[in-house]
Amino acid sequence: MTTIRREVLTLPAAPLGPDNPLPPLRPLDEAHRIDERDRAGLPRDMARQVGYEPLRSLLPAPVRDGYGRVRAPRAFDALVIENDRLRATVLPGLGGRVASLHHKPTDRELLYANPVFQPANFALNGAWYSGGIEWNIGATGHTALSCSPVHAARVPAPDGGEMLRLWEWERLRDLPFQVDLWLPDGSDFLHVGVRIRNPHERAVPTYWWSNTAVPEERRVLAPADEAWHFGYERRLRRVPVPSYGGADRTYPLNSRYAADWFYEVPEGRRRWIAALDERGHGLVQTSTDTLRGRKLFVWGTGPGGRRWQEWLTEPGTGGYCEIQAGLARTQLEHVRLEAESEVSWLEAYGPLDAPPGGEWQAVLRGAEDRLETVLPRAGVDAAYAAWQPYADAEPGEGLATGSGWGALEVLRAGWKLPGTPFEESTLGEEQRPWLQLLRAGSLPEPGRGEPPGGTLVARPWRDMLETTAATPAAEYHLGVAQWHGGDRAQAVRSWERGLKTATAAWPLLRCLAVADQEGGHHERAADRYAAAFDDLCGQLREESAPSGDERWAAVTAALGREAVEALLASGRVADARAVCERLHPATRARGRFRLAEAALLVAEGRHEEARTVFDEGFEVADLREGDEVIGRLWARLGDEPLPDRYDFRMRPDGE
């Protein structure tokens, strides 16, 4: 019989650290934008979905950039679902990721199971880690829930056994979702039922890609003769499969640069993707037809791709690629989910043995025949039909607790969501001010010496903020909600009103500084950043905040970094230096600030000292995917090639 039990998974792990306390007001630094030259040639439905409400803001999610690079053993709560054939290890505290899928009869790990936990800046809101099977919901990119807890519980399974249900509230699109995992008795396949619900009275854009990491020494098979190729030069091209540019790209190591290959699976063809080693052993993922897209992501063999592989795991442990499945052809699209509706499907993951080499069509026929033998297409459809009545089954024993944001939204709107209860008991300190606004109509001011907490921006919350007392805290949060809603002039007015009576001016000054930057008023932005940092330092002195207080360390690091960048951009080098010198020594020792120090030294004309910073070595833990800032600064120091340790370039013209 299938069992579900608790375990502990111990890995060398870098700490996540505190979230960035500053609201993310700037537009997304999105690497997945399409060059306008490519839009005209897209199929009509694809072009429509590419242009359909792409995410433009991270609000209300916080940026997660407090992690580092120093790893120490850490115990993670794990949930293991197991039958006599398979064992799946799930991490409910880290987005519900399937960290391992072990096939017991052959003693084979079917996934790339990362031997470390190392956050890096790949999720929409920062912290993400590689390996296993992740559930990406929200918008183009890795989910903002990558390193966040989700709810988990036992629920009845269609075959009379147990399922493991994971569920949470996705805040970027305000949508609840669930992932049900079960192993039918004697099955070689992990079954996964997924449902996304839209409880709103309006249509909402939605997005889903299940992302599976597998070792890269594989051939990746998908039933397609064409693919949409998207690289970090941001061009989207329709190309042949398997060979393109003189190489068979279904072998990940035949690509030099990082790229996405979105397979054009014909209508009516079974949806599946597999990764097989040279002996024909590997993993296959298949699904009901709703999950139409299939994708291969490769890091490439260039120095930047190799460096990222090392960065995300341990050198010498082997590289990986990703095989993925999504609601649309590509990850550049968002799908319309109608008001008060839902979308659901079933996926299956398990071993596949089939010859990987030879002529493409013959290889596909062999793999597809083998898949039909071990897991018939009709069997997947039948499993989905059997699961659907159980999707609303109320959870039994709770196994993990996620956030309280879903409970807050359910309290506000009175929604009934069978199968995914967001209990009032899950409300926590983050939701406390908003619960008071909901119930009493007032928003509490932060305590003396307390930085402002997270904010909410959806229209119902904005309406409540507009009718509550106009305190500095309310004006601050109202301005953020107005900014998110596109009413930037009104946001500035709200922040300016709040500034008149605020005891702590720095949160409002910082918001106004961002507004100045976005409006092209860079000198005024620099003035306001300098004033904000001065005010923050004064607050710290008045409150005698301990230098080791994690909250204040995060505030000073985040505001100090933005202030230095703004002051340097305005040519105010001495003022930028003054901000740096007031940062805590532990903050200045972090890699991001060592890079800032090098940039400051260059601006001061002290090139040799800047070169010394590079020679001494630093690691920018939160370096963004595709960011070439290190290489650009290095190029200002001379003509020497960029050292390998700093080479994270992911595109051909990044060389």
Secondary structure, DSSP 8 states (H G I E B T S, - for coil): --EEEEEEEEEEE--------S---S----S----GGGGGGS-HHHHHHHTS------TTS--B----S--EEEEEEEEEEE-SSEEEEEEGGGTTEEEEEEETTTTEE-S---SSB--EEEETTEEE--SSEEEEESSSSB-TTTTS--EEEEEE-TTSSEEEEEEEEETTTTEEEEEEEE--TT-SSEEEEEEEEE-SSS-EEE-EEEEEEEESSSEEE-S-SEEEEEETT--EEEEESSEETTEETTSGGG-SS-EEEEE---TTS--EEEEE-TTSEEEEEEE-TTS-EEEEEE--SSHHHHHHHHHHS-TTS--EEEEEEESSSSTT--EEE-TTEEEEEEEEEEEEE----S-HHHHHHHHHHHHHHHS-HHHHHHHHHHHGGGTT----SEEE---SHHHHHHHHH----TT----GGG--TTTHHHHHHHHHS------TT--------SHHHHHHHHHS---HHHHHHHHHHHHHTT-HHHHHHHHHHHHHH-SS-HHHHHHHHHHHHHTT-HHHHHHHHHHHHHHHHHHHHHHT--TT-HHHHHHHHHHHHHHHHHHHHTT-HHHHHHHHHHS-HHHHTSHHHHHHHHHHHHHTT-HHHHHHHHHH----TT-BTT--HHHHHHHTT-SS---GGG----SGGG-
